[in-house]
């Protein structure tokens, strides 16, 4: 392209500076950009590549439609302009598909992608759920000799992890050669393992990363901390906390929030509280993390107190806060507090949020307020599997089996796919109403119709259902056919059925194996002792009682959690 005359070059430079100034409002408004664009058209410099690129960069965050018009009007479009428009579309979840259409246009136009292109395109493939195009983009990156770039490698790893393809993510990491020595691909691997619940692999990789001399950054540590759950990981969590202090990251609020959550999940409530109280600046997430920690540890009183402290301090709250507080109310049976939080949510326009609605259904159901649960359920604009399951469970647990099964049929007719919790509720409903054959039909459909594996809860429900109906041989056959080790709930349900129907011989056969295998669950001993007593076999009953005393086994007394 011929060089611009000095005066034209000066005009382009002058108006480009205007655009830069307008864009400093972050993002630039159309009201600021349109007069500049119009004046450039009048002066005949709007088609200049430097001006068009500058205008496109400023316009993309403000209006995608306007940015597209600027882009389409440009006589020449280099990789930078394509990347700018791609980035604007990819950053919007709803326009991820449009970003992929643009990428195809870019390739068709013969513009060679650069190392900025694929870190934009690959996340768009994940967002648009287009794995085939993602793999094709991977192939393009290899052909253009760009696959060794660290940021592109990280985007590849993240894309494969989001598809659940852990093996390909690991392969992309291994093929990184020199780029895998930087922290970016390591961070992508750690985050991907944690997001896919491969916690052991995340811990091993983090250790390998440190041993190879690659220091973690804040994102690495934030990504890694969620995999440390349970008392046994507290030492590892304290080690990471030491890294945070040593590397000077202890003022990073999201990282401190992640540390608080880690200490809570590892059972060190005191350390989590100390970290929180020691923060000079706290975000909403900081407060929400504390409320969630108390709720997850079953300390509903402290969770509710902390929420009231938030209100007193006027730090604000959001739907995440209310979900944790309502979950605490559901866990503790604090019905009156739950009703107050419901009214509070309604007054602040948050009761229409799907997450809040879901937990409200669950809270009312667990507190025995079925009519209130159904009222909230019917008011939900979008009903996913969570509220359906909660409502079906509420009916099942309160003896309204017909209503539970009717709701399950309605759920399926509306195209909502049941999950394992849904089936547990359905099987409980069948068990309570003695619908054994229908229960068997639903149990078998878990695998045949939905390609899901039955859980221990499903097996326990079926064994209990068959046991109550006196079909003990069928119940035993189901236990023998289990793909996993039966737990105490499964065996307890079976022995309960034996006791109900006075089948001492079968109960003794099973109990003998359980005791010889080292099982010392108090439930088994109590059931056998009671069965011997009911059969008049007092010496055997006393033998069970002595065994319980020798092993210091005690039956836990039940109590109601509902507080009016």
Secondary structure, DSSP 8 states (H G I E B T S, - for coil): -----HHHHHHHHHHHHHHHHHHTTSS--HHHHHHHHHHHHHHT-TT-HHHHHHHHHHHHTT-HHHHHHHHHH-S---HHHHHHHHHHHHTSGGGHHHHHHHHHHHHHTT----TTTHHHHHHHHHHTT-HHHHHHHHHHHHHTT-TT-HHHHHHHHHHHHHTT-HHHHHHHHHTTGGGGGSHHHHHHHHHHHHHTT-HHHHHHHHHHHHHTT----HHHHHHHHTT--SGGGHHHHHHHHHHHHHTT-TT-HHHHHHHHHHHHHTT-HHHHHHHHHT-SS--HHHHHHHHHHHHHTT-HHHHHHHHHHHHHHT----HHHHHHHHHHHHHHTBHHHHHHHHHHHHHTT-TTSHHHHHHHHHHHHHTT-HHHHHHHHHH-SS--HHHHHHHHHHHHHTT-HHHHHHHHHHHHHTT----HHHHHHHHHHHHHHT-HHHHHHHHHHHHHTT-----HHHHHHHHHHHHHTT-HHHHHHHHHT-SS---HHHHHHHHHHHHHTT-HHHHHHHHHHHHHTT---HHHHHHHHHHHHHTT-HHHHHHHHHHHHHTT----------B-
